[in-house]
Amino acid sequence: MEVMMTNTVERVEVVLPGKVEPEGLQFHRGPVPVPAAGQVVVAMEATGVSFAEQQMRRGRYYDQPPFPFVPGYDLVGTVLAVGEGVGSALLGKRVAALTKTGGWASHVALTAADVVEVPDGVSPVDAETAVVNGITAWQMLHRKARVRAGQTVLVHGANGGVGSILVQLALAAGAHVIGTASTRHHDALLALGVTPIDYRSGNVPARVRALAPGGVDAVFDHVGGDGIVESWRLLAPGGTLVSYGSAATRDDEGSGSWPVLKLLGRVWVWNALPNGRRAYFYNVWAGRAYAKDRFRARLRADLSQVFTALQHGEITAKVAAEIPLARAAEAMRLAESGTVAGKVVLVP
């Protein structure tokens, strides 16, 4: 094992002990992990608060681990130590990783093959906004919907963590973008070149049809619920619906799997219809279980594209707030408030 010099002597982690309010999060301290063969130990510099953590604390995130566990879907940090079989060239490098859980900690042991280097000149907080959100946006736009210049797309939640990156990537691809958001975000969306619609107006489908009488070429829907049917109906012939969440059911009781299974059922039925339209339920982890090397290669390639777009100004990091890890409850409350634009980021 090779290690960088560091004065840090303990690890701090945030633990989700069960179905609790944000104030029920716990803090544990212990030794900094030692990397096993094939691993690196990363000193966290930024980790995010996403919809996944909001669902996990309610026990409603599909495929979440049993309580207690450390949440944290992604992170950015510096490699402090490398295990046997890992080249020393990674020491001192700033890297990013998708973790699903475990990111809300000062130090994290990761499989070296799962980390992606962050380019010089990109800060850890900016990079953090573009890890899971950027991968999700890039893969939905380019691998699922395959949006091309001149097409028209509808992005629900255009001011959100994923939505804000998605609209910028779509604009960079030459698409026309319609975005739903509350009115306080409309000026910012107009400045980007997005046509905004107030999602609270009650007439979103009619407004979209007025802007795109023949339908839109792609809809990106994080809301789910019964509204997903209207998203499907807004598609032009040959269009693509990409569903990637179920925000409408966030506060529901009962099984967290049912909204996902219901969406998957609808997708299956829609794809069986002979109308040339396609529907997908996007899962960032798809393929990891049975094609791990291919999954990693795709993740590395796509995240590198996102970081390049960030470097070149094609997308800008949207940071709603930077909050210390010790105030994780406050960060989660803010992320759940529906009042922020961009991503709430936890820092050491």
C-alpha positions as CSV (number, residue, x, y, z in Angstrom):
1,M,0.0,0.0,0.0
2,E,1.2,3.5,-0.8
3,V,-0.1,6.5,1.2
4,M,0.2,10.3,0.8
5,M,1.2,12.2,3.9
6,T,-1.9,13.4,5.9
7,N,-2.6,14.8,9.3
8,T,-6.1,13.3,9.4
9,V,-6.4,10.6,12.0
10,E,-10.1,9.7,12.0
11,R,-13.0,9.1,9.7
12,V,-16.3,10.8,10.1
13,E,-19.5,9.3,8.5
14,V,-23.2,10.2,8.5
15,V,-25.4,7.2,9.2
16,L,-29.0,6.7,8.2
17,P,-30.3,4.5,11.1
18,G,-33.8,3.9,9.8
19,K,-36.9,5.8,8.6
20,V,-36.1,9.1,10.3
21,E,-36.5,12.8,9.8
22,P,-33.3,14.5,8.7
23,E,-32.5,15.4,12.3
24,G,-32.4,11.7,13.1
25,L,-29.2,11.3,11.0
26,Q,-26.3,10.0,13.2
27,F,-22.6,10.7,13.1
28,H,-20.0,8.0,13.7
29,R,-16.2,8.3,14.0
30,G,-13.6,5.7,13.5
31,P,-10.2,5.0,11.8
32,V,-9.5,6.0,8.3
33,P,-10.0,2.9,6.1
34,V,-7.0,1.0,4.7
35,P,-7.3,0.1,1.0
36,A,-7.6,-3.6,0.1
37,A,-6.1,-4.9,-3.1
38,G,-7.5,-3.1,-6.1
39,Q,-8.8,-0.3,-3.9
40,V,-8.1,3.4,-3.3
41,V,-8.9,5.5,-0.3
42,V,-10.4,8.9,-1.2
43,A,-10.6,12.0,1.1
44,M,-14.0,13.4,0.3
45,E,-14.0,17.0,-0.9
46,A,-17.7,17.1,-2.1
47,T,-20.7,14.8,-2.0
48,G,-24.2,15.5,-3.0
49,V,-27.7,15.5,-1.6
50,S,-30.0,14.0,-4.3
51,F,-33.5,12.6,-4.6
52,A,-32.1,9.2,-3.9
53,E,-31.2,10.1,-0.3
54,Q,-34.5,11.7,0.2
55,Q,-36.2,8.5,-0.8
56,M,-33.8,6.3,1.2
57,R,-34.6,8.0,4.5
58,R,-38.2,7.2,3.9
59,G,-37.3,3.6,3.1
60,R,-38.7,4.1,-0.4
61,Y,-35.7,3.9,-2.7
62,Y,-35.8,0.9,-5.0
63,D,-33.0,-1.5,-4.1
64,Q,-31.6,0.4,-1.1
65,P,-29.6,-1.5,1.5
66,P,-31.1,-2.5,4.9
67,F,-30.8,0.1,7.6
68,P,-28.4,1.3,9.1
69,F,-26.1,2.5,6.3
70,V,-24.1,5.6,5.1
71,P,-26.0,7.4,2.3
72,G,-24.2,9.4,-0.4
73,Y,-24.8,8.6,-4.1
74,D,-21.6,10.1,-5.5
75,L,-18.5,12.0,-4.4
76,V,-15.4,13.8,-5.5
77,G,-12.2,13.7,-3.6
78,T,-8.4,13.2,-3.6
79,V,-6.8,9.8,-3.6
80,L,-4.8,9.4,-0.3
81,A,-3.8,5.8,-0.5
82,V,-3.8,2.9,-3.0
83,G,-3.9,-0.8,-2.4
84,E,-1.9,-3.6,-3.9
85,G,-2.2,-3.8,-7.7
86,V,-3.1,-0.1,-8.1
87,G,-0.6,2.1,-9.7
88,S,0.9,4.9,-7.6
89,A,0.0,7.4,-10.4
90,L,-3.4,7.8,-8.8
91,L,-2.0,9.1,-5.6
92,G,-2.9,12.7,-5.1
93,K,-5.3,12.7,-8.1
94,R,-8.7,14.3,-7.8
95,V,-11.3,11.7,-8.8
96,A,-15.1,11.2,-9.0
97,A,-17.2,8.1,-8.3
98,L,-20.7,6.9,-8.3
99,T,-21.3,5.0,-5.1
100,K,-25.1,4.7,-4.6
101,T,-24.3,4.7,-0.8
102,G,-21.3,5.5,1.3
103,G,-20.4,9.0,0.0
104,W,-21.4,10.9,3.1
105,A,-18.1,10.3,4.8
106,S,-14.8,12.1,5.2
107,H,-12.9,9.1,3.8
108,V,-14.2,6.3,1.5
109,A,-12.6,3.1,0.2
110,L,-13.4,2.5,-3.5
111,T,-12.6,0.0,-6.2
112,A,-9.9,1.8,-8.3
113,A,-11.6,0.7,-11.5
114,D,-14.7,2.7,-10.5
115,V,-13.1,6.1,-10.1
116,V,-12.8,8.7,-12.9
117,E,-10.2,11.5,-12.9
118,V,-11.5,15.0,-12.6
119,P,-9.8,17.4,-15.1
120,D,-7.5,20.2,-14.0
121,G,-9.3,23.4,-13.4
122,V,-12.6,21.9,-12.4
123,S,-13.2,22.4,-8.7
124,P,-14.5,19.5,-6.5
125,V,-17.8,21.2,-5.8
126,D,-18.4,22.0,-9.5
127,A,-17.4,18.5,-10.5
128,E,-19.8,17.0,-7.8
129,T,-22.8,18.7,-9.4
130,A,-22.0,16.8,-12.7
131,V,-21.4,13.3,-11.4
132,V,-24.7,11.4,-11.0
133,N,-26.6,14.3,-12.4
134,G,-24.3,14.7,-15.4
135,I,-24.1,11.0,-16.2
136,T,-27.9,10.7,-16.0
137,A,-28.4,13.7,-18.3
138,W,-25.8,12.7,-20.8
139,Q,-26.9,9.1,-21.1
140,M,-30.6,9.9,-21.3
141,L,-30.0,12.5,-24.0
142,H,-27.4,10.7,-26.1
143,R,-27.8,7.0,-25.4
144,K,-31.6,6.7,-24.9
145,A,-33.3,9.6,-26.8
146,R,-30.4,10.2,-29.2
147,V,-31.5,13.8,-29.6
148,R,-30.2,15.6,-32.7
149,A,-29.9,19.2,-33.8
150,G,-33.2,20.8,-34.8
151,Q,-35.4,18.5,-32.6
152,T,-37.6,19.8,-29.8
153,V,-37.5,18.3,-26.3
154,L,-39.4,18.8,-23.1
155,V,-37.6,18.7,-19.8
156,H,-39.6,18.5,-16.7
157,G,-37.9,20.1,-13.7
158,A,-35.6,22.2,-15.9
159,N,-34.2,24.0,-12.9
160,G,-33.3,20.8,-10.9
161,G,-30.0,19.0,-10.5
162,V,-30.5,16.7,-13.5
163,G,-32.8,19.0,-15.4
164,S,-30.4,22.0,-15.4
165,I,-27.6,19.9,-16.9
166,L,-30.0,18.2,-19.3
167,V,-31.3,21.5,-20.8
168,Q,-27.7,22.8,-21.3
169,L,-26.6,19.5,-23.0
170,A,-29.7,19.5,-25.2
171,L,-29.0,23.1,-26.3
172,A,-25.4,22.3,-27.0
173,A,-26.6,19.5,-29.2
174,G,-28.7,22.0,-31.2
175,A,-32.1,21.1,-29.9
176,H,-35.0,23.4,-29.0
177,V,-35.8,23.0,-25.3
178,I,-39.1,23.5,-23.5
179,G,-38.7,23.3,-19.7
180,T,-41.1,23.2,-16.9
181,A,-40.3,25.0,-13.7
182,S,-41.8,27.4,-11.2
183,T,-42.0,31.0,-12.3
184,R,-39.1,32.2,-10.2
185,H,-36.7,30.2,-12.4
186,H,-38.1,31.4,-15.7
187,D,-35.7,34.3,-16.2
188,A,-32.7,32.1,-15.8
189,L,-34.1,29.5,-18.2
190,L,-34.9,32.2,-20.8
191,A,-31.3,33.5,-20.5
192,L,-30.1,30.0,-21.5
193,G,-32.4,29.8,-24.5
194,V,-35.1,27.5,-22.9
195,T,-38.8,28.2,-23.4
196,P,-40.2,27.9,-19.8
197,I,-43.6,26.7,-18.7
198,D,-45.0,27.1,-15.2
199,Y,-45.6,23.6,-14.0
200,R,-48.1,24.9,-11.4
201,S,-50.3,26.5,-14.1
202,G,-52.4,23.4,-14.6
203,N,-52.3,23.6,-18.4
204,V,-48.8,22.2,-19.1
205,P,-49.9,19.8,-21.9
206,A,-51.9,22.5,-23.7
207,R,-48.9,24.9,-23.5
208,V,-46.6,22.3,-24.9
209,R,-49.0,21.5,-27.7
210,A,-49.2,25.2,-28.5
211,L,-45.4,25.4,-28.8
212,A,-45.0,22.0,-30.6
213,P,-48.3,21.2,-32.4
214,G,-46.9,18.0,-33.9
215,G,-45.5,16.8,-30.6
216,V,-42.0,16.8,-29.1
217,D,-39.2,14.5,-30.1
218,A,-38.3,13.6,-26.6
219,V,-39.7,14.1,-23.0
220,F,-37.5,13.7,-19.9
221,D,-39.8,13.0,-17.0
222,H,-38.6,12.7,-13.3
223,V,-42.1,13.1,-11.9
224,G,-43.7,9.8,-12.7
225,G,-47.1,9.0,-11.2
226,D,-50.1,9.3,-13.4
227,G,-48.7,12.4,-15.2
228,I,-46.3,10.1,-17.1
229,V,-49.3,9.2,-19.3
230,E,-49.5,12.8,-20.5
231,S,-45.8,12.9,-21.2
232,W,-46.2,9.9,-23.5
233,R,-49.1,11.6,-25.3
234,L,-47.0,14.7,-26.0
235,L,-44.6,12.7,-28.1
236,A,-44.4,13.2,-31.9
237,P,-44.3,10.1,-34.1
238,G,-40.9,8.5,-33.6
239,G,-40.4,10.3,-30.3
240,T,-38.9,9.0,-27.1
241,L,-40.0,9.2,-23.5
242,V,-37.3,8.8,-20.9
243,S,-38.7,8.4,-17.3
244,Y,-36.0,8.6,-14.6
245,G,-37.8,9.1,-11.3
246,S,-41.1,9.1,-9.3
247,A,-41.0,12.5,-7.5
248,A,-44.8,12.5,-7.5
249,T,-44.8,9.6,-5.1
250,R,-42.1,10.8,-2.8
251,D,-44.3,11.3,0.2
252,D,-46.5,8.3,-0.4
253,E,-46.6,5.4,2.1
254,G,-46.1,1.8,1.3
255,S,-43.7,0.0,-1.0
256,G,-41.0,2.1,-2.7
257,S,-40.8,-0.6,-5.4
258,W,-44.4,-0.3,-6.6
259,P,-44.1,3.1,-8.4
260,V,-41.1,1.8,-10.3
261,L,-42.8,-1.5,-11.2
262,K,-45.9,0.4,-12.4
263,L,-43.7,2.6,-14.6
264,L,-41.9,-0.4,-16.0
265,G,-45.2,-2.0,-16.8
266,R,-46.4,1.1,-18.7
267,V,-43.1,1.3,-20.6
268,W,-43.5,-2.4,-21.6
269,V,-47.0,-1.8,-22.9
270,W,-46.1,1.4,-24.7
271,N,-43.2,-0.2,-26.5
272,A,-45.5,-2.9,-27.7
273,L,-47.7,-0.4,-29.5
274,P,-47.0,-0.1,-33.3
275,N,-46.7,3.7,-33.4
276,G,-43.0,4.2,-33.7
277,R,-42.6,5.8,-30.3
278,R,-40.3,4.5,-27.6
279,A,-40.3,4.7,-23.8
280,Y,-37.5,3.9,-21.4
281,F,-37.2,3.8,-17.6
282,Y,-33.6,5.1,-17.1
283,N,-31.5,3.4,-14.5
284,V,-27.9,4.7,-14.1
285,W,-26.8,1.2,-12.8
286,A,-28.2,-0.8,-15.7
287,G,-25.8,-3.4,-17.0
288,R,-23.5,-3.2,-13.9
289,A,-24.5,-6.6,-12.6
290,Y,-23.9,-8.6,-15.8
291,A,-21.5,-6.6,-17.8
292,K,-19.3,-4.8,-15.3
293,D,-16.4,-4.0,-17.6
294,R,-18.7,-2.6,-20.3
295,F,-20.6,-0.6,-17.6
296,R,-17.3,0.9,-16.3
297,A,-16.0,1.8,-19.7
298,R,-19.3,3.5,-20.6
299,L,-19.4,5.4,-17.3
300,R,-15.8,6.6,-17.7
301,A,-16.4,7.7,-21.3
302,D,-19.6,9.5,-20.6
303,L,-18.5,11.2,-17.4
304,S,-15.3,12.4,-19.2
305,Q,-17.6,13.9,-21.8
306,V,-19.6,15.7,-19.1
307,F,-16.4,17.0,-17.4
308,T,-15.2,18.2,-20.8
309,A,-18.5,20.1,-21.3
310,L,-18.0,21.6,-17.9
311,Q,-14.4,22.7,-18.7
312,H,-15.5,24.3,-22.0
313,G,-18.5,26.1,-20.6
314,E,-21.1,24.1,-22.5
315,I,-22.6,23.4,-19.1
316,T,-22.2,25.4,-15.9
317,A,-22.2,23.9,-12.4
318,K,-25.4,24.8,-10.6
319,V,-24.7,24.8,-6.9
320,A,-27.6,25.5,-4.7
321,A,-25.6,25.5,-1.5
322,E,-22.3,24.2,0.1
323,I,-23.0,22.9,3.6
324,P,-20.5,21.1,5.9
325,L,-21.0,17.4,6.4
326,A,-21.7,18.1,10.1
327,R,-24.9,19.9,9.0
328,A,-26.2,17.1,6.8
329,A,-29.7,17.3,8.3
330,E,-29.9,21.0,7.3
331,A,-28.6,20.1,3.8
332,M,-31.3,17.4,3.4
333,R,-34.0,19.7,4.6
334,L,-32.9,22.3,2.1
335,A,-32.8,19.8,-0.8
336,E,-36.3,18.6,0.1
337,S,-37.7,22.1,0.3
338,G,-38.4,22.5,-3.4
339,T,-37.0,26.0,-3.2
340,V,-33.5,25.5,-4.6
341,A,-32.1,25.6,-8.1
342,G,-29.3,23.1,-8.7
343,K,-27.6,20.8,-6.3
344,V,-27.0,20.9,-2.5
345,V,-23.4,19.9,-1.9
346,L,-21.9,18.6,1.3
347,V,-18.3,19.5,1.9
348,P,-15.9,18.4,4.7
